[in-house]
């Protein structure tokens, strides 16, 4: 799968807000009310969509949780 690169220009409003362009929202599947993590790296910033914890439900389904323990250890 080829990673699609998108470059867009946005304007900072008087309330110090920016609008994420529709194409980027669709590409990243960002929904109204979803939280984003902001990371500052030198002179630029990156936005990362946060996913709810229940999105990970079933991720480890079927994993073997049995642990061999040494005798006398809890």
mmCIF file of the N, C-alpha and C atoms, coordinates in Angstrom:
data_MODEL
# 
_entry.id   MODEL 
# 
loop_
_atom_site.group_PDB 
_atom_site.id 
_atom_site.type_symbol 
_atom_site.label_atom_id 
_atom_site.label_alt_id 
_atom_site.label_comp_id 
_atom_site.label_asym_id 
_atom_site.label_entity_id 
_atom_site.label_seq_id 
_atom_site.pdbx_PDB_ins_code 
_atom_site.Cartn_x 
_atom_site.Cartn_y 
_atom_site.Cartn_z 
_atom_site.occupancy 
_atom_site.B_iso_or_equiv 
_atom_site.pdbx_formal_charge 
_atom_site.auth_seq_id 
_atom_site.auth_comp_id 
_atom_site.auth_asym_id 
_atom_site.auth_atom_id 
_atom_site.pdbx_PDB_model_num 
ATOM 1   N N  . UNK A 1 1  ? 0.836   -1.181  0.000  1.00 0.00 ? 1  UNK A N  1 
ATOM 2   C CA . UNK A 1 1  ? 0.000   0.000   0.000  1.00 0.00 ? 1  UNK A CA 1 
ATOM 3   C C  . UNK A 1 1  ? 0.882   1.245   0.000  1.00 0.00 ? 1  UNK A C  1 
ATOM 4   N N  . UNK A 1 2  ? 0.632   2.169   -0.889 1.00 0.00 ? 2  UNK A N  1 
ATOM 5   C CA . UNK A 1 2  ? 1.392   3.402   -0.982 1.00 0.00 ? 2  UNK A CA 1 
ATOM 6   C C  . UNK A 1 2  ? 0.783   4.447   -0.063 1.00 0.00 ? 2  UNK A C  1 
ATOM 7   N N  . UNK A 1 3  ? 1.625   5.080   0.726  1.00 0.00 ? 3  UNK A N  1 
ATOM 8   C CA . UNK A 1 3  ? 1.151   6.126   1.630  1.00 0.00 ? 3  UNK A CA 1 
ATOM 9   C C  . UNK A 1 3  ? 0.862   7.380   0.821  1.00 0.00 ? 3  UNK A C  1 
ATOM 10  N N  . UNK A 1 4  ? -0.335  7.910   0.982  1.00 0.00 ? 4  UNK A N  1 
ATOM 11  C CA . UNK A 1 4  ? -0.744  9.100   0.248  1.00 0.00 ? 4  UNK A CA 1 
ATOM 12  C C  . UNK A 1 4  ? -0.305  10.337  1.006  1.00 0.00 ? 4  UNK A C  1 
ATOM 13  N N  . UNK A 1 5  ? 0.428   11.213  0.357  1.00 0.00 ? 5  UNK A N  1 
ATOM 14  C CA . UNK A 1 5  ? 0.894   12.445  0.986  1.00 0.00 ? 5  UNK A CA 1 
ATOM 15  C C  . UNK A 1 5  ? -0.018  13.587  0.572  1.00 0.00 ? 5  UNK A C  1 
ATOM 16  N N  . UNK A 1 6  ? -0.435  14.378  1.541  1.00 0.00 ? 6  UNK A N  1 
ATOM 17  C CA . UNK A 1 6  ? -1.302  15.513  1.279  1.00 0.00 ? 6  UNK A CA 1 
ATOM 18  C C  . UNK A 1 6  ? -0.669  16.768  1.858  1.00 0.00 ? 6  UNK A C  1 
ATOM 19  N N  . UNK A 1 7  ? -0.635  17.820  1.065  1.00 0.00 ? 7  UNK A N  1 
ATOM 20  C CA . UNK A 1 7  ? -0.149  19.109  1.539  1.00 0.00 ? 7  UNK A CA 1 
ATOM 21  C C  . UNK A 1 7  ? -1.287  20.104  1.350  1.00 0.00 ? 7  UNK A C  1 
ATOM 22  N N  . UNK A 1 8  ? -1.668  20.776  2.408  1.00 0.00 ? 8  UNK A N  1 
ATOM 23  C CA . UNK A 1 8  ? -2.732  21.771  2.360  1.00 0.00 ? 8  UNK A CA 1 
ATOM 24  C C  . UNK A 1 8  ? -2.279  23.010  3.104  1.00 0.00 ? 8  UNK A C  1 
ATOM 25  N N  . UNK A 1 9  ? -2.830  24.149  2.711  1.00 0.00 ? 9  UNK A N  1 
ATOM 26  C CA . UNK A 1 9  ? -2.546  25.408  3.392  1.00 0.00 ? 9  UNK A CA 1 
ATOM 27  C C  . UNK A 1 9  ? -3.797  25.797  4.175  1.00 0.00 ? 9  UNK A C  1 
ATOM 28  N N  . UNK A 1 10 ? -3.614  26.137  5.448  1.00 0.00 ? 10 UNK A N  1 
ATOM 29  C CA . UNK A 1 10 ? -4.723  26.588  6.289  1.00 0.00 ? 10 UNK A CA 1 
ATOM 30  C C  . UNK A 1 10 ? -4.363  27.950  6.865  1.00 0.00 ? 10 UNK A C  1 
ATOM 31  N N  . UNK A 1 11 ? -5.371  28.673  7.311  1.00 0.00 ? 11 UNK A N  1 
ATOM 32  C CA . UNK A 1 11 ? -5.176  30.002  7.886  1.00 0.00 ? 11 UNK A CA 1 
ATOM 33  C C  . UNK A 1 11 ? -5.577  29.972  9.358  1.00 0.00 ? 11 UNK A C  1 
ATOM 34  N N  . UNK A 1 12 ? -4.786  30.603  10.193 1.00 0.00 ? 12 UNK A N  1 
ATOM 35  C CA . UNK A 1 12 ? -5.103  30.712  11.612 1.00 0.00 ? 12 UNK A CA 1 
ATOM 36  C C  . UNK A 1 12 ? -6.106  31.847  11.776 1.00 0.00 ? 12 UNK A C  1 
ATOM 37  N N  . UNK A 1 13 ? -7.242  31.549  12.441 1.00 0.00 ? 13 UNK A N  1 
ATOM 38  C CA . UNK A 1 13 ? -8.291  32.552  12.631 1.00 0.00 ? 13 UNK A CA 1 
ATOM 39  C C  . UNK A 1 13 ? -7.936  33.497  13.779 1.00 0.00 ? 13 UNK A C  1 
ATOM 40  N N  . UNK A 1 14 ? -8.776  34.502  13.979 1.00 0.00 ? 14 UNK A N  1 
ATOM 41  C CA . UNK A 1 14 ? -8.572  35.451  15.076 1.00 0.00 ? 14 UNK A CA 1 
ATOM 42  C C  . UNK A 1 14 ? -8.677  34.771  16.439 1.00 0.00 ? 14 UNK A C  1 
ATOM 43  N N  . UNK A 1 15 ? -9.318  33.592  16.482 1.00 0.00 ? 15 UNK A N  1 
ATOM 44  C CA . UNK A 1 15 ? -9.428  32.818  17.719 1.00 0.00 ? 15 UNK A CA 1 
ATOM 45  C C  . UNK A 1 15 ? -8.301  31.785  17.824 1.00 0.00 ? 15 UNK A C  1 
ATOM 46  N N  . UNK A 1 16 ? -7.290  31.923  16.980 1.00 0.00 ? 16 UNK A N  1 
ATOM 47  C CA . UNK A 1 16 ? -6.147  31.002  16.936 1.00 0.00 ? 16 UNK A CA 1 
ATOM 48  C C  . UNK A 1 16 ? -6.634  29.573  16.655 1.00 0.00 ? 16 UNK A C  1 
ATOM 49  N N  . UNK A 1 17 ? -7.542  29.421  15.714 1.00 0.00 ? 17 UNK A N  1 
ATOM 50  C CA . UNK A 1 17 ? -8.067  28.119  15.300 1.00 0.00 ? 17 UNK A CA 1 
ATOM 51  C C  . UNK A 1 17 ? -7.748  27.890  13.831 1.00 0.00 ? 17 UNK A C  1 
ATOM 52  N N  . UNK A 1 18 ? -7.637  26.626  13.463 1.00 0.00 ? 18 UNK A N  1 
ATOM 53  C CA . UNK A 1 18 ? -7.475  26.261  12.056 1.00 0.00 ? 18 UNK A CA 1 
ATOM 54  C C  . UNK A 1 18 ? -8.526  25.217  11.709 1.00 0.00 ? 18 UNK A C  1 
ATOM 55  N N  . UNK A 1 19 ? -8.904  25.166  10.445 1.00 0.00 ? 19 UNK A N  1 
ATOM 56  C CA . UNK A 1 19 ? -9.855  24.174  9.958  1.00 0.00 ? 19 UNK A CA 1 
ATOM 57  C C  . UNK A 1 19 ? -9.053  23.119  9.205  1.00 0.00 ? 19 UNK A C  1 
ATOM 58  N N  . UNK A 1 20 ? -9.252  21.867  9.576  1.00 0.00 ? 20 UNK A N  1 
ATOM 59  C CA . UNK A 1 20 ? -8.605  20.774  8.859  1.00 0.00 ? 20 UNK A CA 1 
ATOM 60  C C  . UNK A 1 20 ? -9.377  20.583  7.554  1.00 0.00 ? 20 UNK A C  1 
ATOM 61  N N  . UNK A 1 21 ? -8.703  20.678  6.412  1.00 0.00 ? 21 UNK A N  1 
ATOM 62  C CA . UNK A 1 21 ? -9.400  20.566  5.134  1.00 0.00 ? 21 UNK A CA 1 
ATOM 63  C C  . UNK A 1 21 ? -10.193 19.263  5.003  1.00 0.00 ? 21 UNK A C  1 
ATOM 64  N N  . UNK A 1 22 ? -11.317 19.341  4.301  1.00 0.00 ? 22 UNK A N  1 
ATOM 65  C CA . UNK A 1 22 ? -12.228 18.203  4.152  1.00 0.00 ? 22 UNK A CA 1 
ATOM 66  C C  . UNK A 1 22 ? -11.514 16.963  3.621  1.00 0.00 ? 22 UNK A C  1 
ATOM 67  N N  . UNK A 1 23 ? -10.674 17.135  2.623  1.00 0.00 ? 23 UNK A N  1 
ATOM 68  C CA . UNK A 1 23 ? -9.956  15.987  2.054  1.00 0.00 ? 23 UNK A CA 1 
ATOM 69  C C  . UNK A 1 23 ? -9.069  15.294  3.076  1.00 0.00 ? 23 UNK A C  1 
ATOM 70  N N  . UNK A 1 24 ? -8.427  16.077  3.925  1.00 0.00 ? 24 UNK A N  1 
ATOM 71  C CA . UNK A 1 24 ? -7.564  15.513  4.974  1.00 0.00 ? 24 UNK A CA 1 
ATOM 72  C C  . UNK A 1 24 ? -8.429  14.811  6.022  1.00 0.00 ? 24 UNK A C  1 
ATOM 73  N N  . UNK A 1 25 ? -9.545  15.435  6.411  1.00 0.00 ? 25 UNK A N  1 
ATOM 74  C CA . UNK A 1 25 ? -10.457 14.805  7.386  1.00 0.00 ? 25 UNK A CA 1 
ATOM 75  C C  . UNK A 1 25 ? -10.947 13.463  6.864  1.00 0.00 ? 25 UNK A C  1 
ATOM 76  N N  . UNK A 1 26 ? -11.309 13.420  5.589  1.00 0.00 ? 26 UNK A N  1 
ATOM 77  C CA . UNK A 1 26 ? -11.787 12.161  5.006  1.00 0.00 ? 26 UNK A CA 1 
ATOM 78  C C  . UNK A 1 26 ? -10.673 11.131  4.927  1.00 0.00 ? 26 UNK A C  1 
ATOM 79  N N  . UNK A 1 27 ? -9.503  11.554  4.485  1.00 0.00 ? 27 UNK A N  1 
ATOM 80  C CA . UNK A 1 27 ? -8.364  10.644  4.358  1.00 0.00 ? 27 UNK A CA 1 
ATOM 81  C C  . UNK A 1 27 ? -7.983  10.042  5.705  1.00 0.00 ? 27 UNK A C  1 
ATOM 82  N N  . UNK A 1 28 ? -8.049  10.859  6.767  1.00 0.00 ? 28 UNK A N  1 
ATOM 83  C CA . UNK A 1 28 ? -7.655  10.414  8.103  1.00 0.00 ? 28 UNK A CA 1 
ATOM 84  C C  . UNK A 1 28 ? -8.840  9.895   8.914  1.00 0.00 ? 28 UNK A C  1 
ATOM 85  N N  . UNK A 1 29 ? -10.044 9.944   8.328  1.00 0.00 ? 29 UNK A N  1 
ATOM 86  C CA . UNK A 1 29 ? -11.266 9.480   8.992  1.00 0.00 ? 29 UNK A CA 1 
ATOM 87  C C  . UNK A 1 29 ? -11.489 10.208  10.327 1.00 0.00 ? 29 UNK A C  1 
ATOM 88  N N  . UNK A 1 30 ? -11.291 11.514  10.320 1.00 0.00 ? 30 UNK A N  1 
ATOM 89  C CA . UNK A 1 30 ? -11.477 12.334  11.516 1.00 0.00 ? 30 UNK A CA 1 
ATOM 90  C C  . UNK A 1 30 ? -12.939 12.747  11.601 1.00 0.00 ? 30 UNK A C  1 
ATOM 91  N N  . UNK A 1 31 ? -13.539 12.523  12.759 1.00 0.00 ? 31 UNK A N  1 
ATOM 92  C CA . UNK A 1 31 ? -14.953 12.812  12.979 1.00 0.00 ? 31 UNK A CA 1 
ATOM 93  C C  . UNK A 1 31 ? -15.131 14.018  13.907 1.00 0.00 ? 31 UNK A C  1 
ATOM 94  N N  . UNK A 1 32 ? -16.287 14.637  13.858 1.00 0.00 ? 32 UNK A N  1 
ATOM 95  C CA . UNK A 1 32 ? -16.624 15.767  14.733 1.00 0.00 ? 32 UNK A CA 1 
ATOM 96  C C  . UNK A 1 32 ? -16.502 15.330  16.192 1.00 0.00 ? 32 UNK A C  1 
ATOM 97  N N  . UNK A 1 33 ? -15.830 16.130  16.988 1.00 0.00 ? 33 UNK A N  1 
ATOM 98  C CA . UNK A 1 33 ? -15.682 15.837  18.409 1.00 0.00 ? 33 UNK A CA 1 
ATOM 99  C C  . UNK A 1 33 ? -14.505 14.930  18.743 1.00 0.00 ? 33 UNK A C  1 
ATOM 100 N N  . UNK A 1 34 ? -13.866 14.349  17.726 1.00 0.00 ? 34 UNK A N  1 
ATOM 101 C CA . UNK A 1 34 ? -12.724 13.467  17.971 1.00 0.00 ? 34 UNK A CA 1 
ATOM 102 C C  . UNK A 1 34 ? -11.551 14.289  18.496 1.00 0.00 ? 34 UNK A C  1 
ATOM 103 N N  . UNK A 1 35 ? -10.788 13.722  19.391 1.00 0.00 ? 35 UNK A N  1 
ATOM 104 C CA . UNK A 1 35 ? -9.632  14.403  19.955 1.00 0.00 ? 35 UNK A CA 1 
ATOM 105 C C  . UNK A 1 35 ? -8.391  14.089  19.116 1.00 0.00 ? 35 UNK A C  1 
ATOM 106 N N  . UNK A 1 36 ? -7.486  15.074  19.054 1.00 0.00 ? 36 UNK A N  1 
ATOM 107 C CA . UNK A 1 36 ? -6.220  14.920  18.360 1.00 0.00 ? 36 UNK A CA 1 
ATOM 108 C C  . UNK A 1 36 ? -5.094  15.209  19.336 1.00 0.00 ? 36 UNK A C  1 
ATOM 109 N N  . UNK A 1 37 ? -4.003  14.510  19.185 1.00 0.00 ? 37 UNK A N  1 
ATOM 110 C CA . UNK A 1 37 ? -2.804  14.797  19.955 1.00 0.00 ? 37 UNK A CA 1 
ATOM 111 C C  . UNK A 1 37 ? -1.937  15.733  19.119 1.00 0.00 ? 37 UNK A C  1 
ATOM 112 N N  . UNK A 1 38 ? -1.393  16.772  19.736 1.00 0.00 ? 38 UNK A N  1 
ATOM 113 C CA . UNK A 1 38 ? -0.511  17.704  19.037 1.00 0.00 ? 38 UNK A CA 1 
ATOM 114 C C  . UNK A 1 38 ? 0.906   17.483  19.544 1.00 0.00 ? 38 UNK A C  1 
ATOM 115 N N  . UNK A 1 39 ? 1.831   17.259  18.611 1.00 0.00 ? 39 UNK A N  1 
ATOM 116 C CA . UNK A 1 39 ? 3.235   17.082  18.979 1.00 0.00 ? 39 UNK A CA 1 
ATOM 117 C C  . UNK A 1 39 ? 4.052   18.147  18.274 1.00 0.00 ? 39 UNK A C  1 
ATOM 118 N N  . UNK A 1 40 ? 4.846   18.893  19.048 1.00 0.00 ? 40 UNK A N  1 
ATOM 119 C CA . UNK A 1 40 ? 5.725   19.916  18.490 1.00 0.00 ? 40 UNK A CA 1 
ATOM 120 C C  . UNK A 1 40 ? 7.108   19.302  18.336 1.00 0.00 ? 40 UNK A C  1 
ATOM 121 N N  . UNK A 1 41 ? 7.649   19.436  17.129 1.00 0.00 ? 41 UNK A N  1 
ATOM 122 C CA . UNK A 1 41 ? 8.952   18.879  16.811 1.00 0.00 ? 41 UNK A CA 1 
ATOM 123 C C  . UNK A 1 41 ? 9.771   19.975  16.141 1.00 0.00 ? 41 UNK A C  1 
ATOM 124 N N  . UNK A 1 42 ? 10.580  20.660  16.933 1.00 0.00 ? 42 UNK A N  1 
ATOM 125 C CA . UNK A 1 42 ? 11.368  21.763  16.387 1.00 0.00 ? 42 UNK A CA 1 
ATOM 126 C C  . UNK A 1 42 ? 10.456  22.891  15.936 1.00 0.00 ? 42 UNK A C  1 
ATOM 127 N N  . UNK A 1 43 ? 10.527  23.234  14.649 1.00 0.00 ? 43 UNK A N  1 
ATOM 128 C CA . UNK A 1 43 ? 9.763   24.360  14.117 1.00 0.00 ? 43 UNK A CA 1 
ATOM 129 C C  . UNK A 1 43 ? 8.448   23.935  13.474 1.00 0.00 ? 43 UNK A C  1 
ATOM 130 N N  . UNK A 1 44 ? 8.042   22.669  13.640 1.00 0.00 ? 44 UNK A N  1 
ATOM 131 C CA . UNK A 1 44 ? 6.756   22.257  13.074 1.00 0.00 ? 44 UNK A CA 1 
ATOM 132 C C  . UNK A 1 44 ? 5.944   21.463  14.088 1.00 0.00 ? 44 UNK A C  1 
ATOM 133 N N  . UNK A 1 45 ? 4.657   21.311  13.790 1.00 0.00 ? 45 UNK A N  1 
ATOM 134 C CA . UNK A 1 45 ? 3.776   20.545  14.670 1.00 0.00 ? 45 UNK A CA 1 
ATOM 135 C C  . UNK A 1 45 ? 3.096   19.450  13.867 1.00 0.00 ? 45 UNK A C  1 
ATOM 136 N N  . UNK A 1 46 ? 2.723   18.388  14.572 1.00 0.00 ? 46 UNK A N  1 
ATOM 137 C CA . UNK A 1 46 ? 2.041   17.258  13.952 1.00 0.00 ? 46 UNK A CA 1 
ATOM 138 C C  . UNK A 1 46 ? 0.775   16.962  14.739 1.00 0.00 ? 46 UNK A C  1 
ATOM 139 N N  . UNK A 1 47 ? -0.284  16.596  14.047 1.00 0.00 ? 47 UNK A N  1 
ATOM 140 C CA . UNK A 1 47 ? -1.553  16.222  14.675 1.00 0.00 ? 47 UNK A CA 1 
ATOM 141 C C  . UNK A 1 47 ? -1.773  14.734  14.471 1.00 0.00 ? 47 UNK A C  1 
ATOM 142 N N  . UNK A 1 48 ? -2.127  14.041  15.539 1.00 0.00 ? 48 UNK A N  1 
ATOM 143 C CA . UNK A 1 48 ? -2.373  12.609  15.481 1.00 0.00 ? 48 UNK A CA 1 
ATOM 144 C C  . UNK A 1 48 ? -3.770  12.317  16.022 1.00 0.00 ? 48 UNK A C  1 
ATOM 145 N N  . UNK A 1 49 ? -4.629  11.665  15.232 1.00 0.00 ? 49 UNK A N  1 
ATOM 146 C CA . UNK A 1 49 ? -5.959  11.318  15.735 1.00 0.00 ? 49 UNK A CA 1 
ATOM 147 C C  . UNK A 1 49 ? -5.847  10.351  16.912 1.00 0.00 ? 49 UNK A C  1 
ATOM 148 N N  . UNK A 1 50 ? -6.603  10.624  17.965 1.00 0.00 ? 50 UNK A N  1 
ATOM 149 C CA . UNK A 1 50 ? -6.678  9.703   19.100 1.00 0.00 ? 50 UNK A CA 1 
ATOM 150 C C  . UNK A 1 50 ? -7.840  8.755   18.825 1.00 0.00 ? 50 UNK A C  1 
ATOM 151 N N  . UNK A 1 51 ? -7.660  7.507   19.181 1.00 0.00 ? 51 UNK A N  1 
ATOM 152 C CA . UNK A 1 51 ? -8.706  6.519   18.985 1.00 0.00 ? 51 UNK A CA 1 
ATOM 153 C C  . UNK A 1 51 ? -9.211  6.069   20.347 1.00 0.00 ? 51 UNK A C  1 
ATOM 154 N N  . UNK A 1 52 ? -10.513 5.886   20.494 1.00 0.00 ? 52 UNK A N  1 
ATOM 155 C CA . UNK A 1 52 ? -11.055 5.471   21.795 1.00 0.00 ? 52 UNK A CA 1 
ATOM 156 C C  . UNK A 1 52 ? -10.509 4.103   22.202 1.00 0.00 ? 52 UNK A C  1 
ATOM 157 N N  . UNK A 1 53 ? -10.393 3.882   23.508 1.00 0.00 ? 53 UNK A N  1 
ATOM 158 C CA . UNK A 1 53 ? -9.845  2.624   24.013 1.00 0.00 ? 53 UNK A CA 1 
ATOM 159 C C  . UNK A 1 53 ? -10.653 1.420   23.539 1.00 0.00 ? 53 UNK A C  1 
ATOM 160 N N  . UNK A 1 54 ? -11.968 1.576   23.375 1.00 0.00 ? 54 UNK A N  1 
ATOM 161 C CA . UNK A 1 54 ? -12.761 0.420   22.968 1.00 0.00 ? 54 UNK A CA 1 
ATOM 162 C C  . UNK A 1 54 ? -12.466 0.018   21.523 1.00 0.00 ? 54 UNK A C  1 
ATOM 163 N N  . UNK A 1 55 ? -11.723 0.834   20.775 1.00 0.00 ? 55 UNK A N  1 
ATOM 164 C CA . UNK A 1 55 ? -11.310 0.456   19.423 1.00 0.00 ? 55 UNK A CA 1 
ATOM 165 C C  . UNK A 1 55 ? -10.291 -0.681  19.471 1.00 0.00 ? 55 UNK A C  1 
ATOM 166 N N  . UNK A 1 56 ? -9.624  -0.855  20.613 1.00 0.00 ? 56 UNK A N  1 
ATOM 167 C CA . UNK A 1 56 ? -8.637  -1.921  20.767 1.00 0.00 ? 56 UNK A CA 1 
ATOM 168 C C  . UNK A 1 56 ? -9.262  -3.217  21.278 1.00 0.00 ? 56 UNK A C  1 
ATOM 169 N N  . UNK A 1 57 ? -10.565 -3.197  21.550 1.00 0.00 ? 57 UNK A N  1 
ATOM 170 C CA . UNK A 1 57 ? -11.249 -4.375  22.071 1.00 0.00 ? 57 UNK A CA 1 
ATOM 171 C C  . UNK A 1 57 ? -11.054 -5.557  21.119 1.00 0.00 ? 57 UNK A C  1 
ATOM 172 N N  . UNK A 1 58 ? -10.631 -6.691  21.673 1.00 0.00 ? 58 UNK A N  1 
ATOM 173 C CA . UNK A 1 58 ? -10.447 -7.895  20.874 1.00 0.00 ? 58 UNK A CA 1 
ATOM 174 C C  . UNK A 1 58 ? -9.084  -7.979  20.219 1.00 0.00 ? 58 UNK A C  1 
ATOM 175 N N  . UNK A 1 59 ? -8.254  -6.958  20.378 1.00 0.00 ? 59 UNK A N  1 
ATOM 176 C CA . UNK A 1 59 ? -6.946  -6.930  19.746 1.00 0.00 ? 59 UNK A CA 1 
ATOM 177 C C  . UNK A 1 59 ? -6.082  -8.113  20.175 1.00 0.00 ? 59 UNK A C  1 
ATOM 178 N N  . UNK A 1 60 ? -6.176  -8.509  21.434 1.00 0.00 ? 60 UNK A N  1 
ATOM 179 C CA . UNK A 1 60 ? -5.351  -9.597  21.961 1.00 0.00 ? 60 UNK A CA 1 
ATOM 180 C C  . UNK A 1 60 ? -6.154  -10.871 22.161 1.00 0.00 ? 60 UNK A C  1 
ATOM 181 N N  . UNK A 1 61 ? -7.295  -10.959 21.514 1.00 0.00 ? 61 UNK A N  1 
ATOM 182 C CA . UNK A 1 61 ? -8.153  -12.128 21.670 1.00 0.00 ? 61 UNK A CA 1 
ATOM 183 C C  . UNK A 1 61 ? -7.402  -13.389 21.246 1.00 0.00 ? 61 UNK A C  1 
ATOM 184 N N  . UNK A 1 62 ? -7.468  -14.401 22.092 1.00 0.00 ? 62 UNK A N  1 
ATOM 185 C CA . UNK A 1 62 ? -6.829  -15.673 21.787 1.00 0.00 ? 62 UNK A CA 1 
ATOM 186 C C  . UNK A 1 62 ? -5.369  -15.761 22.209 1.00 0.00 ? 62 UNK A C  1 
ATOM 187 N N  . UNK A 1 63 ? -4.822  -14.690 22.793 1.00 0.00 ? 63 UNK A N  1 
ATOM 188 C CA . UNK A 1 63 ? -3.425  -14.718 23.218 1.00 0.00 ? 63 UNK A CA 1 
ATOM 189 C C  . UNK A 1 63 ? -3.282  -15.625 24.437 1.00 0.00 ? 63 UNK A C  1 
ATOM 190 N N  . UNK A 1 64 ? -2.172  -16.354 24.497 1.00 0.00 ? 64 UNK A N  1 
ATOM 191 C CA . UNK A 1 64 ? -1.909  -17.248 25.626 1.00 0.00 ? 64 UNK A CA 1 
ATOM 192 C C  . UNK A 1 64 ? -1.389  -16.414 26.789 1.00 0.00 ? 64 UNK A C  1 
ATOM 193 N N  . UNK A 1 65 ? -2.160  -16.345 27.878 1.00 0.00 ? 65 UNK A N  1 
ATOM 194 C CA . UNK A 1 65 ? -1.772  -15.535 29.034 1.00 0.00 ? 65 UNK A CA 1 
ATOM 195 C C  . UNK A 1 65 ? -1.130  -16.366 30.144 1.00 0.00 ? 65 UNK A C  1 
ATOM 196 N N  . UNK A 1 66 ? -0.912  -17.646 29.884 1.00 0.00 ? 66 UNK A N  1 
ATOM 197 C CA . UNK A 1 66 ? -0.281  -18.508 30.883 1.00 0.00 ? 66 UNK A CA 1 
ATOM 198 C C  . UNK A 1 66 ? 1.198   -18.145 31.000 1.00 0.00 ? 66 UNK A C  1 
ATOM 199 N N  . UNK A 1 67 ? 1.653   -17.948 32.239 1.00 0.00 ? 67 UNK A N  1 
ATOM 200 C CA . UNK A 1 67 ? 3.041   -17.588 32.496 1.00 0.00 ? 67 UNK A CA 1 
ATOM 201 C C  . UNK A 1 67 ? 3.665   -18.653 33.384 1.00 0.00 ? 67 UNK A C  1 
ATOM 202 N N  . UNK A 1 68 ? 4.786   -19.218 32.942 1.00 0.00 ? 68 UNK A N  1 
ATOM 203 C CA . UNK A 1 68 ? 5.531   -20.170 33.772 1.00 0.00 ? 68 UNK A CA 1 
ATOM 204 C C  . UNK A 1 68 ? 6.252   -19.370 34.860 1.00 0.00 ? 68 UNK A C  1 
ATOM 205 N N  . UNK A 1 69 ? 6.014   -19.746 36.112 1.00 0.00 ? 69 UNK A N  1 
ATOM 206 C CA . UNK A 1 69 ? 6.650   -19.048 37.225 1.00 0.00 ? 69 UNK A CA 1 
ATOM 207 C C  . UNK A 1 69 ? 7.600   -19.988 37.956 1.00 0.00 ? 69 UNK A C  1 
ATOM 208 N N  . UNK A 1 70 ? 8.663   -19.417 38.475 1.00 0.00 ? 70 UNK A N  1 
ATOM 209 C CA . UNK A 1 70 ? 9.608   -20.208 39.262 1.00 0.00 ? 70 UNK A CA 1 
ATOM 210 C C  . UNK A 1 70 ? 8.936   -20.595 40.570 1.00 0.00 ? 70 UNK A C  1 
ATOM 211 N N  . UNK A 1 71 ? 9.274   -21.766 41.077 1.00 0.00 ? 71 UNK A N  1 
ATOM 212 C CA . UNK A 1 71 ? 8.688   -22.248 42.317 1.00 0.00 ? 71 UNK A CA 1 
ATOM 213 C C  . UNK A 1 71 ? 9.057   -21.290 43.467 1.00 0.00 ? 71 UNK A C  1 
ATOM 214 N N  . UNK A 1 72 ? 8.097   -20.982 44.304 1.00 0.00 ? 72 UNK A N  1 
ATOM 215 C CA . UNK A 1 72 ? 8.312   -20.116 45.457 1.00 0.00 ? 72 UNK A CA 1 
ATOM 216 C C  . UNK A 1 72 ? 8.171   -18.639 45.146 1.00 0.00 ? 72 UNK A C  1 
ATOM 217 N N  . UNK A 1 73 ? 7.858   -18.297 43.912 1.00 0.00 ? 73 UNK A N  1 
ATOM 218 C CA . UNK A 1 73 ? 7.673   -16.886 43.555 1.00 0.00 ? 73 UNK A CA 1 
ATOM 219 C C  . UNK A 1 73 ? 6.210   -16.622 43.298 1.00 0.00 ? 73 UNK A C  1 
ATOM 220 N N  . UNK A 1 74 ? 5.775   -15.460 43.660 1.00 0.00 ? 74 UNK A N  1 
ATOM 221 C CA . UNK A 1 74 ? 4.368   -15.103 43.476 1.00 0.00 ? 74 UNK A CA 1 
ATOM 222 C C  . UNK A 1 74 ? 4.041   -14.823 42.035 1.00 0.00 ? 74 UNK A C  1 
# 
